[in-house]
């Protein structure tokens, strides 16, 4: 077991607290933890769990992060793989100058962008993890879904010595899970079977989720919707949070639609088509609007200081 401390400079502006909450979503989340000023989680790289703690030590316009990583391998190996993983997870190298230019042309969007200036678009470590998150959260409240994911990580995920934190299981580990055991965690029969089918296809190599990045949005959604238990919302969620397609706003996400309606001051509910008509003027950044509105809601209920 090795431990290494190193520093990373994200593309400014960057705020760790806002970005961590965009991936965390609820205070009940034990996979993505936020305590005081530190974000932590277990990353699994090549079947090896690595415990990571991240703290911002310089301000948003010249950001610098202090990272502590504990796991197997040399210090140089840990620094390299953790840097790569965090670049994706926290959007460290994403340049949002284009988004801020678009926002500056619209007073309403500009006010939202400036309020949460420094938020970067997070991505789950893998498309598989994005799909596991989405399937678990289908047709229940987000808080209930987060608790299901916590239990799935505790029962089947990996951790490192000296910490109770666990990562969500990868496809190989989840493919070997027992269906009744998954249902005992609170997953419905349909969700448990969808997760097992997905894990087994990925683990055996019959489904290569990495190839989705080669497809356009429509083809990627079509490919995902051919899988058991994956509808339009789950597929679009994976495009945004798994592939980093910042033009994608999951239009079937009831919470996100309500956030958009509330922010715009609309009285009539928005359907899928109306969501996309409304966001057309801000493309290709509809997904960034999604993340900003998520933080707006989290702030409204007191989760952000």
N, C-alpha and C positions, 0 to 999 in steps of 0.2 A: 504494500500500500504506500503510495507516494502522495505528497501534498505539495502544491505549487501555488504561489501568489504572483500575479502579473497584472498588467494594466493594458486597457484597450481604449482607443479614442474613436467613438462613433462619429459619423457625419452629423454635424450640427444642423439645427438644434435637436437636442435629445433630452428627454426626461424619463428616467428609469421608472419612477413611481407610476406615471400615467401608462407607460407601455406595459408594465407588469400587471396593472389592473385590467388592461384590455385583453390580456391572455388569461388572467385569473377569473374575472367576471363575477365571482361571488366570494364573500369572506369565508365560506365553508370549504373552499378549495384547499386541500392539503397536498395536492400534487405540485401546484404553483403557489409557493408560500411568499407572503410579504409580511415582514416583521420589522417595525421601526423604519429603517431606511434600507433594508436588505431584501433582495429577491433571491429565492433559492428553489432548487428542484434537483431531482436526480435525472441525469442524462444517461442513456444507454447507447454506447458506441461500440459496434462489433461484439455485442453480447456482454460487454463489460460495463457495469454501472459506475458512474462518476458523480459524486456529490459536488454541486456547484453553488457558490454564494456570490452574489454580485451587489456591489454598492457604488453609487455615484459619488465621486469625490471632487468634481469640478462642475461649474454651473452649465446650464443648457447650451449657451452659445459657444462654449469651448469645453465640451463634455469629456470626461475621463472616468473610466470605470475601473474599480479595483475588484479583481476576480480571484477567488480562492477555490481551487479544485482539488478534490481528494479521490484517488482511484488507483488502479493498477497501471503500471507502465512508467516510463521515465518522465521527468518533469517536462522535457521538450515535447514529448508525445502528448501529454495532458494539455499543455498550452495550445498546441496546434489543433487538436480535435475539439477542444472546448471553444476555442475562438471561432472555428467554423460553425459549430452548432449554435452558438449565441448570435452570430451574424444573422442566421435565419430566424431563430426563435424570437429575437428582440428587434429585428430589422435594423441592425446597427449601421449598415452601410447603405441603407435606402436614402436617396436624395429626394426630399420632398419640396424642393424649390419650385417645381412646376405646379404642384398643388397649391402652394401659397400664392403663386401668381394668379391662378384661376380664382382662388377664394377672394383675392383683393378686388376683383371686379364685381363682387356681390356682397353688399353690406351684411346680410344675414349670415352667409357662410363665412365671411371674414371674421365676424365676431366669434363664431364657434371655433374657427381654426386658431384664432389668437388666444382664446380662453384655454385651449388645451395644446398650446404651442409646445412642440417637443415630443408629442406622441408619435411613435413609429408603429407601423403595421406589424403586429406579431404574426408568426407562423408556427404551427405545431412542428415538432422535429421531423415528422414524416406525414405523408398523405394518409397512411394507415391510421395514425393516431388521430388525425382530423376526422376520419370517418368513424372511428370508435367513439369519439366525443359526440358527433352528430347523432349516431344511432342511439346512444344512451339517452340523449336529451329529446328524442322524438316524442311529441304528444304529451309531454309532462312539463311542469315548470322547470326553469333553468336550475333553480336551487335543488329540486329533486334529482335532476340529471347529474349535477355536480356531486351529490352525495353517492349516487350509483357509481360514478367514476372513481371516487375515493375508495369505495369498497372493492371495486375491481382491482385497483392498484394494490391495496393492502393484501388481497387474497392471492393475486397472481403476478404482481409486478416485482421488480428487482430493486434492491437498495444497497447501501454501503454500510460497512461496520460503523457503529457509533451514532447512527441516525435512524429515526423511525420513518423517515420519508421514503416513499416508493414511487417509481415510475409506472406508468401504465404498461401492461405486458405488450411485447411485440407480437408479431403474427405467429412466430414459432411457438412461443409459450402459450398464447391464447388458443392455438389450434389443438392443443392437447388437453384443454379444459373439459371437465365433465358437464354436460348440459344441466343436470339437476343442481350441480354446484353453482353454476351461473345464475340459475333461477333463484337459488337461495339468497343471493345478494340483492334481490329485488327486481331483477330484469324479467320482463315478460317472456313468455315462451317464444314469441315472434322475434323479439330483440336478441335473445340468447342465440337463437338459431341463425339469425342474420350475422351476428358477430362471429360465430363459429364457421359459417360458410365463407365469410370474407377472409378470416384468418387462415383457413385451410387452403383457399385458392392462392393466397399470397405466399404461404409457407412452402407449398409444393411447386411454386413457380408458374402455375397456370395463369396467374394474374400478376402483371408487372405494373404496379401503380406509378413507378417512376416514368413510364412511357407516356403517362397522361400529359406530362409537360410538353410533349411534342405535338399535341392536338390543340385545335382552336377550342374556344369555350363550348360551342354547340356540340362538337364531336366528343369532347371530354364528358359533358353532361350526359350525352346519349350512352357513352360507354359505361358510365357509373350506374345509370338507371337500369341497365340490363342486369345488375346484380340484385340479389335478394335483399329486400328491406330498404332499398335506397331509392328515394323519390327525388323530385326536383329540388326541394329545400336541402336535403342532405348533400346532393351533388354540388349545388352552388356553394354551400357552406365549405365543402372540401376545396373548391376552386379558390375561394377567398383565403381561408385559414390554413390550407394545406399547400396550395400551389402559389399563393401570393398574387393572385389576379386582382389587382386593386380596382379594376373596373366593375367587379361583380358585387352587387348588393343582393343578398338572398331575399328575393321578393316575397317568398312564402313565409318568412320569419315573422310571426305575429308580433313578437316583442319589438323587433326592429321597425316594422310598419307603424306600430303605435308610437314609437319614439319619433319617427319621421313626421307623423301626423301632429303630434304634440308640439314639436319644434316649429312646424310651419303654421301652427294655429288653425288647423283645419277642423271643421266640425264633422264632415262626412268621412267615414272610414275609407282607407285606400285598398284597392285590390292589387293583384300582381301587375297588371298592365299600367295602372295609375302610378304605382311606385316607379316604374321605369320611365314613364313619361315625365314625371316630376324630376327625376335625377338626370335626365338627358343633358341638361345645360351644364352639368358639372362633370361630365365624363372627360377623361377616363379615370375619374377619382371617386366613383360612387361607393366603392368599398371603403375608402377613407372616411367618407361621410358616415357610413355604418359604424366605424370604430369611434368616431367623435361623438355620435349620438349615444353610443353605449356608455361612454364616459359621462356624458351629460346626465344620463339617467342614474348612473352610479353616484354621481355627485348629489343629485336631487334627493336620494334616499340616505345620504350621509356616509357613504363608504369612502369617499375621497376627502382628504383633509385639505 
